[in-house]
Amino acid sequence: MESTYSPISSLPLPDPREADNCMIAIYGPDNPDGSKSESITEALLRYMGNRGGIGNNQLACMTGIDRGDISRYLNNKRTISKEHLCLICIALRLMTCQQKYLFDLLKEPIPCTIGKPDERECIIKHYMDGCFYDENMTVAHCIAQLDNAKEKGAARSVSYMEGGK
């Protein structure tokens, strides 16, 4: 399947106060102490707004996630999948503390933080860690790396280790 990802030439970086203060980066300047609870949908919408008012269609293009799925996630009609949240974090170039907050709201661990990670998780985590700092760490590059790893036999070696042929 061909990716529908289309890069955004330049996402605005967060307000300098966010980069200096993790609490403001996570909860926003209107709730710097995190006293008001919010859902993952509310947090995602806030982060999308902080990145130049990215809309549902634009986020779908940036991530390759179906527009209908994005709409259902942002309208609380479906719980976002862990894999899709990874792509959204990379596409929005979120800081590590923001990513952790979203995964905490989802009640899922960030890839590569529990158990023995596979190569796929390590690639995704690498892009999640670097996306805020390096504009070349995009969803498209991440998907290309995942495809490259698969072609080099990563999937076959896992299958072999599990007793497959």
C-alpha positions in Angstrom: 0.0 0.0 0.0 1.3 3.4 -1.0 1.6 6.1 1.7 -0.6 9.1 1.4 1.8 11.1 3.5 2.6 14.6 2.3 5.1 16.6 4.3 4.4 20.0 5.7 7.2 22.3 4.7 7.6 23.8 8.1 5.7 23.2 11.2 6.0 26.1 13.7 8.0 25.2 16.7 6.3 25.5 20.0 6.2 28.7 22.0 9.7 29.2 23.5 8.0 29.0 27.0 7.1 25.4 26.1 10.6 24.4 25.2 11.9 25.9 28.5 9.1 24.5 30.7 7.9 20.9 30.3 4.8 21.5 32.3 3.7 24.3 29.9 4.7 22.1 26.9 2.4 19.3 28.2 -0.5 21.2 29.6 -0.4 24.5 27.8 0.0 28.1 29.1 -3.6 28.2 30.3 -3.1 25.2 32.6 0.6 25.1 33.5 0.2 23.0 36.6 -2.0 20.4 34.9 -4.8 21.0 37.4 -7.5 20.6 34.8 -7.9 17.1 33.6 -8.4 16.5 29.9 -8.9 13.6 27.5 -6.5 12.4 24.9 -8.7 14.0 22.3 -8.6 17.4 24.0 -4.8 17.2 24.3 -4.4 16.2 20.6 -6.6 19.0 19.5 -4.6 21.4 21.6 -1.3 20.1 20.2 -2.7 20.3 16.6 -3.7 23.9 17.3 -0.3 24.7 18.6 1.3 23.5 15.4 -0.4 26.1 13.2 -4.0 25.0 13.5 -3.6 21.6 11.7 -7.0 20.2 10.8 -8.2 16.6 10.5 -7.6 16.4 6.7 -4.1 17.8 7.0 -3.3 15.4 9.9 -4.5 12.5 7.8 -2.2 13.6 4.9 0.7 14.1 7.3 0.4 10.6 8.8 -1.2 8.5 6.1 -4.0 7.6 8.6 -7.5 7.3 7.0 -9.4 10.6 7.3 -12.4 8.7 8.7 -10.2 7.2 11.5 -8.8 10.7 12.4 -12.3 12.1 12.5 -13.5 9.2 14.8 -10.5 9.7 17.1 -11.0 13.4 17.4 -14.7 13.1 17.9 -14.3 10.4 20.7 -16.1 7.8 18.6 -13.1 5.4 18.6 -10.0 5.0 20.8 -6.8 5.8 19.0 -4.5 2.9 18.3 -1.0 2.9 19.8 0.5 2.7 16.3 -1.5 5.7 15.0 -0.6 7.7 18.1 3.1 7.1 17.2 2.6 8.4 13.7 0.7 11.5 15.0 3.5 12.2 17.5 6.1 12.1 14.7 4.0 14.1 12.3 3.3 16.8 14.9 6.9 16.8 16.0 5.9 16.6 19.6 8.4 16.8 22.5 9.1 13.6 24.4 7.2 14.9 27.5 4.2 15.6 25.3 4.4 12.1 23.8 4.6 10.6 27.2 1.6 12.5 28.3 -0.5 11.3 25.4 0.6 7.7 25.9 -0.3 8.0 29.6 -3.8 9.3 28.7 -4.1 6.3 26.3 -2.9 4.0 29.1 -0.3 2.4 26.9 3.5 2.3 27.1 5.6 4.2 24.7 7.3 1.8 22.2 10.6 0.3 23.5 9.9 1.0 27.2 8.6 -2.4 28.3 9.9 -5.8 27.6 12.4 -6.7 24.8 11.6 -4.4 21.9 11.7 -5.7 18.3 13.4 -3.9 15.5 10.1 -2.3 14.4 9.5 -0.7 17.8 13.1 0.6 17.9 12.8 2.3 14.6 9.5 3.9 15.6 11.0 5.0 19.0 14.0 6.5 17.2 11.8 8.7 15.0 9.6 9.7 18.0 12.7 10.7 20.0 14.2 12.7 17.1 11.2 14.3 15.4 11.1 17.4 17.6 14.7 18.2 16.9 15.2 17.1 13.3 12.7 18.1 10.6 14.0 15.2 8.5 12.6 12.7 11.1 9.2 12.4 9.3 6.5 9.8 9.1 7.5 9.1 5.5 11.1 8.4 6.5 10.0 6.3 9.4 7.8 4.2 7.1 10.6 3.9 4.6 12.9 2.6 7.4 10.3 0.1 8.5 9.9 -1.1 5.0 13.7 -1.4 4.5 14.0 -3.4 7.8 11.3 -5.7 6.6 13.0 -6.2 3.2 16.3 -7.0 5.0 14.6 -10.0 6.7 13.7 -8.6 10.1 10.2 -10.2 9.7 11.7 -13.5 8.6 14.2 -13.7 11.5 11.3 -13.2 14.0 9.3 -15.9 12.2 12.3 -18.2 12.3 12.9 -17.6 16.0 9.3 -18.4 16.7 9.6 -21.7 14.9 8.1 -20.6 11.6 9.5 -21.4 8.2 
